[in-house]
Amino acid sequence: MKLAIAYLSLLVFPLMCGGNPDNTVYETAVTEEAAAPAMIDDKAASGNFEAQTEQKIIKESNLRYETQDLDATYQQIIASVKKNKAYVQSDAEGKDYNSLYRTITVRIPNANFDAFLADVGKGVAYFDRKEISAQDVTAEFIDIEARLKAKKTLEARYLELLSKANKVSEILEIEKELSVIREEIEAKEGQLKYLQNRVSLSTVTIEFYKKVANAEDATVSYGTKMWNAIKSGWNGISSFFIGLLHIWPFILILVAVIFIIRKKLKKKNV
């Protein structure tokens, strides 16, 4: 398709323009995409210096620890969030078989990452889990920027071609190419925006919990156990008599049968 445009530019436009020197504009535009990889390589090479001066680092941390006061720990974290200009991305709490827990995910400016961790760690005897990671995405960042610049340069050349095209077929062909290029530009811009967000705002996930006794493990006094036994016995007797009420017809029949059998046995003995 792109070769078709090039062919079109070399054959049709010279006829239309009558050998005008401006034809070089069309040839340059349609061959720009072929030259784009070289531009990217040059940009990546020149980007080595940038990588040394300004690194792009994605920082993340995952913490888990025990606390004796869930509310006090939560307030401490929120105070640190405000102090370090961060914000809470998610907040969840719940209960498992022997503890109450709360999990908070915080997004914090990269520059305040270490200070925030220090604030959160105050008063913690030990961490069940403390994970800290730093991922260098400088090379990826520079590569995407270079490719984006090349695509925008190519877009500009095609727009210049479009402004000078006269035939409907030529216009449709160029617009089709422009549509593809614009989609690629939007994709690169989205990748760049996502990386920038991850770099500028670090992510810290904090899980803190408090142990609680199970119901079956709770300490019960001897008097309470006796009273529970009395209540259980009375409830058992009540249940027994209630059960008898449900089967009273069968009991009546059984009594009648026993009475008849005993009466017949007496007659035989006589």
N, C-alpha and C positions, 0 to 999 in steps of 0.2 A: 504493500500500500504506500509506504514511504518512498520506495523506489519509483512508484508510479508518479508521485508528486514531483520527484526529482526529474524524471523523464519528461513530465509535463512542463516543468519549468525550463528545461533545456531546449525543448522543441517548439512548444506553443508560444511561450512568452517572447522569444526572440523574433518570431514572425509578427507578433502583435506590436512589439516595441520598435521594430525596424532596426535592430542592432544597437539600440540605446545602451550606453555604458551602465545604466541602472540595473541591467540584467544581473549583474554580480550580486545584487541584494538577494535575489531569489535563490541563486545557487548557494550563497552563504547560509541562508535560512534552512533550506532543506537538508544541508549537510551538517548542520549544527548538532543534531542528535548523534551522528557518528563521532563527532569530536567530543561529546559530553564525557565519555569515560576518561579521556585524557585530562580534561579539566578537573574531574573528580580526583584523579591520582595526584595531579599537581597541587590541588587544594589540600588533600590529605597530607602530602609531604610538607607543605608550608604550615600545616596545622600543628606539626610537632612542637613548634615554638610556643603556640598557644596552649598546648596541653601542659607544657612546663610552667606556664605563668598562671593559669586558672584551671584547676582540676574540677571535674564534675563528679562528686561523690554522693552516692545514695546510702544514707545511714539508717539502720533499723535496730531495734532492741526488743527483747522479749523477756519479761520479768515475772516471777512467781514466788510468793512468800506468804508466811503465816502472820496474822495479826491478832491481837486480843480485842480490838475495837474496830469493827468494820466502818462505822460512821466517821470516827476520828481519822482513820487512814484515808477515807474518801475525801474528807475536807482538806487534808494535807496535800493530796494530789491536785485537787481543784485549785488550791492556793498557788501551787507551783505552776499550774497551767496558765493562770492569769499573769503571774509574775514573768513568765518566759514568753508571753504573747503567743501561746499555742491555742488549740481548740480540741474539744472532745469529738472524735469522729463516731464512736459507738460506745455504748454503756449497757452492760447486761449483768444480771445477778440471778442467783438460783441456789438450790440446795441439793446435795447428794446424800449418801447414806450416813455420813458422819461429819459434815461440815457445811457452813454457809459460805458462799463465795461471790465475788464480784469481778468482772472483767471489763477493763476500760482501754480503748484504743485512742491514742493521742497523736495528733499531727502538730509538729513543732518546728519552728525555723531552724535550719541546719546549724546556724551559729550558736543556738541555745541548747543544742542536744546534750552536751556534757553537763552543763549546769543543771538541766532538768533532771538528769539521772542522779546527780548528786543530791538534789533536793528530795527526790522520791526515796532514795536509799537511807535517809536519816532515820535512825531508830530501828532499822531492820537488823536483827541479830544475825541472820543468815538467809540466803536466797535458795529456795528449792531449785530455781532455774534462773540463770542470768546469761542471756545471749546477746552479744553485740556484734553487728556486722557492718562493714563498709565496702561498698561495691563501686569501683572506679569505672564510670561510663564516659570518660572524656573522649576516647577514640570513637565510640559509637555516636556521640553527640556531634563531633566534628564531621564525621562521615555523612550523617543525615543533613547537616547544614550545607555541605558541599553539593550533595545530590539535589537538594532543594534549589540552590542557586543555579545549578545547571539547567534544571527543569524550567525555572522562571525565565532564564535567558532564551531557551528554546521556544517558550510560549511567546515571548516578545517578537522573535523572528517570524513565527507563524502569523501573528497578528499583522505584522508588516506585509507579509505575503497576501493576507486576506484583504487588506485595504487596497491592494493593487490588482486583485483578480477581477476578471470581467465575466468569464463564463460561469454559468450556474454549476456545471459539473466540477469546475475547479474550486468554487466556493464551498460546495458540499464536502469535497474531499478534504479541504483544509480545516473546515469546521469539525469534521470527524476526528482529525488528528488533534485538534485543540481540545476537544472533549476528553480524550484519553489523557493528554498531558495535564489538564486541570484536575482530573481525578487523582493522578499521581502526586500532584502538588499538595492537594488536600490531605492525602494519606501521609505524606512526609511531614506536613505541618502538624498533623495530629500526633505523630510519633514524637516530634520535637517538643510539643506542648506537654505530653505525658511525661517524658524524661525530665523536663524542666520542673514539673510539679514534684516529682519524686526527689529531685535534687534539692530544691529549695525548702521542702518540708519533709523532715525526717518522721519516721513512724515508730512509736513506742507502744507496745501492748503490755498492760500490767494486769496480772491476776493476783488478788489477795484473798485470803480465806480465814475463817475462824472455825476451830473444831468444836463440835457439839456432841453431847452424849446421846446414844441411842436410847429409845424408850425401854428396851429390854435390859439395858445396862444401868438404868437409873437406880440409885440406892433407895430401898423401901424399908421403913422401920418394921420391927417385929409386931407391934400392935396393929399396924396397917395390914400386915399379912394375915393376922388372925381375923380381923374384921372382913377382909376380902374373902377369907375361907368361909366364914359364917354366911356372908351374902351369897357366895357361890353354892353352899349347901342348900340354903332356903330356895334359891332359884332352881336348883335341881329338883327339890321336892315339888315345887310349883309346876315345873315342866312335866313331872311324872303324872300328877293328877290331871293336868290339862290334857295329857296324852290319853289317859283313861277315858276321859269324856268323849274323845273322838271315836273310841272303839267300844262304847257301852253296849251296842246291840249284840256284838260278837260275844261279849262277856255274859250277857243275859242268856244267849243261846247255849253257851258252854255250861252254865250253871244248870239249865233245864236238862241238858243231855246227861250230866253227871247225876242229877236227881233221879231220872228215869232208870239209868243203869243200876244205881244203888237199890232202887225199889224192886227191880227184877231179880237182882241177886238175893235179896231178902226172901222173896217168894220161893226161890229154888231151895234155899236153905231150910225153909219150913217144910 
